[in-house]
Amino acid sequence: MNKITSIEISPIEVSALKKLVVINGALAKQLTGRAAHEQVALLRVLIGIVNRAELANAMEGA
């Protein structure tokens, strides 16, 4: 069962998440094996959150 929960993310928080994406991406490149796969999975989740937050903020401003 998928439950969707809404939260507010400010533009500053989106910026911080973007920096976390960059850091996580660099870490994923340095790791190997299962740890690398886990970091890539986390990276994909973070990118999805950032994209949805940016879209929501853009729609709110329109």
Chimera marker file (.cmm) of the C-alpha trace (Angstrom):
<marker_set name="trace">
<marker id="1" x="0.000" y="0.000" z="0.000" r="1" g="1" b="0" radius="0.5"/>
<marker id="2" x="1.458" y="3.368" z="-1.056" r="1" g="1" b="0" radius="0.5"/>
<marker id="3" x="0.724" y="6.242" z="1.257" r="1" g="1" b="0" radius="0.5"/>
<marker id="4" x="1.663" y="9.740" z="0.167" r="1" g="1" b="0" radius="0.5"/>
<marker id="5" x="2.551" y="12.274" z="2.811" r="1" g="1" b="0" radius="0.5"/>
<marker id="6" x="2.919" y="15.938" z="1.974" r="1" g="1" b="0" radius="0.5"/>
<marker id="7" x="5.603" y="18.142" z="3.453" r="1" g="1" b="0" radius="0.5"/>
<marker id="8" x="6.753" y="21.659" z="2.700" r="1" g="1" b="0" radius="0.5"/>
<marker id="9" x="10.316" y="22.120" z="1.489" r="1" g="1" b="0" radius="0.5"/>
<marker id="10" x="11.637" y="25.664" z="1.260" r="1" g="1" b="0" radius="0.5"/>
<marker id="11" x="13.889" y="26.786" z="-1.603" r="1" g="1" b="0" radius="0.5"/>
<marker id="12" x="16.837" y="26.863" z="0.816" r="1" g="1" b="0" radius="0.5"/>
<marker id="13" x="16.136" y="23.255" z="1.802" r="1" g="1" b="0" radius="0.5"/>
<marker id="14" x="15.982" y="22.295" z="-1.889" r="1" g="1" b="0" radius="0.5"/>
<marker id="15" x="19.389" y="23.914" z="-2.331" r="1" g="1" b="0" radius="0.5"/>
<marker id="16" x="20.758" y="21.911" z="0.598" r="1" g="1" b="0" radius="0.5"/>
<marker id="17" x="19.311" y="18.714" z="-0.888" r="1" g="1" b="0" radius="0.5"/>
<marker id="18" x="21.015" y="19.503" z="-4.211" r="1" g="1" b="0" radius="0.5"/>
<marker id="19" x="24.346" y="19.788" z="-2.415" r="1" g="1" b="0" radius="0.5"/>
<marker id="20" x="23.644" y="16.477" z="-0.705" r="1" g="1" b="0" radius="0.5"/>
<marker id="21" x="22.997" y="14.937" z="-4.132" r="1" g="1" b="0" radius="0.5"/>
<marker id="22" x="26.417" y="16.120" z="-5.339" r="1" g="1" b="0" radius="0.5"/>
<marker id="23" x="28.157" y="14.790" z="-2.228" r="1" g="1" b="0" radius="0.5"/>
<marker id="24" x="26.277" y="11.490" z="-2.407" r="1" g="1" b="0" radius="0.5"/>
<marker id="25" x="27.131" y="11.122" z="-6.095" r="1" g="1" b="0" radius="0.5"/>
<marker id="26" x="30.825" y="11.656" z="-5.402" r="1" g="1" b="0" radius="0.5"/>
<marker id="27" x="30.698" y="9.122" z="-2.575" r="1" g="1" b="0" radius="0.5"/>
<marker id="28" x="28.929" y="6.572" z="-4.773" r="1" g="1" b="0" radius="0.5"/>
<marker id="29" x="31.741" y="6.872" z="-7.348" r="1" g="1" b="0" radius="0.5"/>
<marker id="30" x="34.375" y="6.147" z="-4.708" r="1" g="1" b="0" radius="0.5"/>
<marker id="31" x="32.671" y="3.109" z="-3.209" r="1" g="1" b="0" radius="0.5"/>
<marker id="32" x="32.495" y="-0.395" z="-4.607" r="1" g="1" b="0" radius="0.5"/>
<marker id="33" x="30.220" y="-3.386" z="-4.221" r="1" g="1" b="0" radius="0.5"/>
<marker id="34" x="27.064" y="-3.285" z="-2.173" r="1" g="1" b="0" radius="0.5"/>
<marker id="35" x="27.910" y="0.070" z="-0.567" r="1" g="1" b="0" radius="0.5"/>
<marker id="36" x="28.144" y="1.669" z="-4.007" r="1" g="1" b="0" radius="0.5"/>
<marker id="37" x="24.799" y="0.182" z="-5.047" r="1" g="1" b="0" radius="0.5"/>
<marker id="38" x="23.163" y="1.483" z="-1.869" r="1" g="1" b="0" radius="0.5"/>
<marker id="39" x="24.566" y="4.968" z="-2.412" r="1" g="1" b="0" radius="0.5"/>
<marker id="40" x="23.343" y="4.991" z="-6.017" r="1" g="1" b="0" radius="0.5"/>
<marker id="41" x="19.880" y="3.941" z="-4.830" r="1" g="1" b="0" radius="0.5"/>
<marker id="42" x="19.907" y="6.751" z="-2.265" r="1" g="1" b="0" radius="0.5"/>
<marker id="43" x="21.105" y="9.150" z="-4.953" r="1" g="1" b="0" radius="0.5"/>
<marker id="44" x="18.153" y="8.265" z="-7.183" r="1" g="1" b="0" radius="0.5"/>
<marker id="45" x="15.725" y="8.845" z="-4.315" r="1" g="1" b="0" radius="0.5"/>
<marker id="46" x="17.297" y="12.221" z="-3.489" r="1" g="1" b="0" radius="0.5"/>
<marker id="47" x="17.187" y="13.309" z="-7.134" r="1" g="1" b="0" radius="0.5"/>
<marker id="48" x="13.498" y="12.381" z="-7.294" r="1" g="1" b="0" radius="0.5"/>
<marker id="49" x="12.751" y="14.380" z="-4.155" r="1" g="1" b="0" radius="0.5"/>
<marker id="50" x="14.657" y="17.409" z="-5.442" r="1" g="1" b="0" radius="0.5"/>
<marker id="51" x="12.865" y="17.244" z="-8.805" r="1" g="1" b="0" radius="0.5"/>
<marker id="52" x="9.429" y="17.015" z="-7.177" r="1" g="1" b="0" radius="0.5"/>
<marker id="53" x="10.241" y="19.837" z="-4.763" r="1" g="1" b="0" radius="0.5"/>
<marker id="54" x="11.446" y="22.093" z="-7.584" r="1" g="1" b="0" radius="0.5"/>
<marker id="55" x="8.335" y="21.341" z="-9.614" r="1" g="1" b="0" radius="0.5"/>
<marker id="56" x="6.061" y="22.045" z="-6.660" r="1" g="1" b="0" radius="0.5"/>
<marker id="57" x="7.855" y="25.315" z="-5.902" r="1" g="1" b="0" radius="0.5"/>
<marker id="58" x="7.658" y="26.336" z="-9.574" r="1" g="1" b="0" radius="0.5"/>
<marker id="59" x="3.945" y="25.557" z="-9.771" r="1" g="1" b="0" radius="0.5"/>
<marker id="60" x="3.330" y="27.454" z="-6.553" r="1" g="1" b="0" radius="0.5"/>
<marker id="61" x="5.005" y="30.532" z="-8.035" r="1" g="1" b="0" radius="0.5"/>
<marker id="62" x="3.056" y="30.332" z="-11.311" r="1" g="1" b="0" radius="0.5"/>
<link id1="1" id2="2" r="1" g="1" b="0" radius="0.2"/>
<link id1="2" id2="3" r="1" g="1" b="0" radius="0.2"/>
<link id1="3" id2="4" r="1" g="1" b="0" radius="0.2"/>
<link id1="4" id2="5" r="1" g="1" b="0" radius="0.2"/>
<link id1="5" id2="6" r="1" g="1" b="0" radius="0.2"/>
<link id1="6" id2="7" r="1" g="1" b="0" radius="0.2"/>
<link id1="7" id2="8" r="1" g="1" b="0" radius="0.2"/>
<link id1="8" id2="9" r="1" g="1" b="0" radius="0.2"/>
<link id1="9" id2="10" r="1" g="1" b="0" radius="0.2"/>
<link id1="10" id2="11" r="1" g="1" b="0" radius="0.2"/>
<link id1="11" id2="12" r="1" g="1" b="0" radius="0.2"/>
<link id1="12" id2="13" r="1" g="1" b="0" radius="0.2"/>
<link id1="13" id2="14" r="1" g="1" b="0" radius="0.2"/>
<link id1="14" id2="15" r="1" g="1" b="0" radius="0.2"/>
<link id1="15" id2="16" r="1" g="1" b="0" radius="0.2"/>
<link id1="16" id2="17" r="1" g="1" b="0" radius="0.2"/>
<link id1="17" id2="18" r="1" g="1" b="0" radius="0.2"/>
<link id1="18" id2="19" r="1" g="1" b="0" radius="0.2"/>
<link id1="19" id2="20" r="1" g="1" b="0" radius="0.2"/>
<link id1="20" id2="21" r="1" g="1" b="0" radius="0.2"/>
<link id1="21" id2="22" r="1" g="1" b="0" radius="0.2"/>
<link id1="22" id2="23" r="1" g="1" b="0" radius="0.2"/>
<link id1="23" id2="24" r="1" g="1" b="0" radius="0.2"/>
<link id1="24" id2="25" r="1" g="1" b="0" radius="0.2"/>
<link id1="25" id2="26" r="1" g="1" b="0" radius="0.2"/>
<link id1="26" id2="27" r="1" g="1" b="0" radius="0.2"/>
<link id1="27" id2="28" r="1" g="1" b="0" radius="0.2"/>
<link id1="28" id2="29" r="1" g="1" b="0" radius="0.2"/>
<link id1="29" id2="30" r="1" g="1" b="0" radius="0.2"/>
<link id1="30" id2="31" r="1" g="1" b="0" radius="0.2"/>
<link id1="31" id2="32" r="1" g="1" b="0" radius="0.2"/>
<link id1="32" id2="33" r="1" g="1" b="0" radius="0.2"/>
<link id1="33" id2="34" r="1" g="1" b="0" radius="0.2"/>
<link id1="34" id2="35" r="1" g="1" b="0" radius="0.2"/>
<link id1="35" id2="36" r="1" g="1" b="0" radius="0.2"/>
<link id1="36" id2="37" r="1" g="1" b="0" radius="0.2"/>
<link id1="37" id2="38" r="1" g="1" b="0" radius="0.2"/>
<link id1="38" id2="39" r="1" g="1" b="0" radius="0.2"/>
<link id1="39" id2="40" r="1" g="1" b="0" radius="0.2"/>
<link id1="40" id2="41" r="1" g="1" b="0" radius="0.2"/>
<link id1="41" id2="42" r="1" g="1" b="0" radius="0.2"/>
<link id1="42" id2="43" r="1" g="1" b="0" radius="0.2"/>
<link id1="43" id2="44" r="1" g="1" b="0" radius="0.2"/>
<link id1="44" id2="45" r="1" g="1" b="0" radius="0.2"/>
<link id1="45" id2="46" r="1" g="1" b="0" radius="0.2"/>
<link id1="46" id2="47" r="1" g="1" b="0" radius="0.2"/>
<link id1="47" id2="48" r="1" g="1" b="0" radius="0.2"/>
<link id1="48" id2="49" r="1" g="1" b="0" radius="0.2"/>
<link id1="49" id2="50" r="1" g="1" b="0" radius="0.2"/>
<link id1="50" id2="51" r="1" g="1" b="0" radius="0.2"/>
<link id1="51" id2="52" r="1" g="1" b="0" radius="0.2"/>
<link id1="52" id2="53" r="1" g="1" b="0" radius="0.2"/>
<link id1="53" id2="54" r="1" g="1" b="0" radius="0.2"/>
<link id1="54" id2="55" r="1" g="1" b="0" radius="0.2"/>
<link id1="55" id2="56" r="1" g="1" b="0" radius="0.2"/>
<link id1="56" id2="57" r="1" g="1" b="0" radius="0.2"/>
<link id1="57" id2="58" r="1" g="1" b="0" radius="0.2"/>
<link id1="58" id2="59" r="1" g="1" b="0" radius="0.2"/>
<link id1="59" id2="60" r="1" g="1" b="0" radius="0.2"/>
<link id1="60" id2="61" r="1" g="1" b="0" radius="0.2"/>
<link id1="61" id2="62" r="1" g="1" b="0" radius="0.2"/>
</marker_set>
